[in-house]
């Protein structure tokens, strides 16, 4: 069994660039934790200013906690300390608020996957 995972400052973690088909441009993230038993994955993510998303879903439940900036989640603006949870299979759309970057914690209850919703 692995020990605890502790990060003193999530906003100071070096992030890597990735691309996903639900987004119109690359964004940054870093894996914080992956549970060997369940496959759950925890990330810190930063969306760049101007990033736009397509509606999508994940098989696993999906939780967001905003650290910095503002995130639009299903039409609602979440600021620092904001929280959103989507059960597995739920349609969702999240992207940074206009003219802002946004940093948040992203938690999947099982391994990451992504399915695009029809436009």
N, C-alpha and C positions, 0 to 999 in steps of 0.2 A: 504494500500500500504506500502510495506517495505521501509526502508530507504536505504541510500547508503551502499555499501560494500567496505571497505577500508582495505588494508593490506600494512603495511609499508615495509615489506621485504619478498617477496614470497619464497626466498631460505631458510628462517629461519622457515617456517611453519612445524610443526610436521606432518609427513606423516604416513599413515597406509599401510600395505601390502595387496595386492590383487592379484588374478590370473585371467587371461582371456584366452580363448582357442586359441587366435591368437599368444600367446607368449610362449616360451619354459621354462619360469621360472617366479616366482613372480616378481612384481615391486611395487613401492610405489606411492601413490597418496593421495590427500585430496581435498574434495569438497570446492570450494571457494564461489560458488553462485549457487542457483537454482531458476529460475524464476517460480513463482506459476502460472502465466497465460499461458506461452508458454511451460514450461517444460525445457527450455534451461538450460544446465549444464556447469559450468566452473570449471576446475580442475587445480591444479599444480601436475605434474607427474615427477617421477624420474625413468629412466630405469637404471638397474644395468649393469655394465661392462659385456659384453659377451651375453647380451640378444639378441635372434633372434626371428624374427616375421614371420608370414604367411600373405600372401595377404588377405585383408579383405575389407569390406565396412560398412558404417553406413547409416541408412535411412536419418538422419539429416545431414546438412552441418557440416563440421568439420574443425576447424582452429587451427593452432599450431603457437606459438611464443617461440623460443628457448631462455632460460635464461642462461644456463651454459652447457659447453661441446659441442659436435657435434652430430647431428642427421642426419641419412640417410633417406631421404624422396624420394621415387620413384627413387632411384639411384642418387640423388643429395645430397651433403653434406651441411647442414645448421649449422652455428655457432651461437654464442650469437647475438641476434637481428634478426636472420633469421625468416622468415614467410612462412607458407604454408597454402593454403585453398583448400579443396576438396568439391565440391557440393555434396549434398546427393546422395547416390547410387554409387558414384565413387569408383572404385577399387583403393586401396592404400596399400603401404607397408612402414612402418617407424619403425626404430630401431636405437639404438645408434651406432655411428661410431665404428669401431673395437678398442678394448682396451680402451674404454672411457665410463664413465657414462654420462647421459644427463638429464638435468632438463628443463622442458618446461611448458608453459601454454597451456591447451587443452580446446577448446570451442566448444560445440555442440549447434546448433541452436534450438534443440528440445531434448526430452529425449534420453539418450544413448541407443543404441542397437548395436549389432555386428553380422555380417554375414560373414562366412569364404568363400573365393573364392576357387575354385577347385585347388588342388596342381599342 
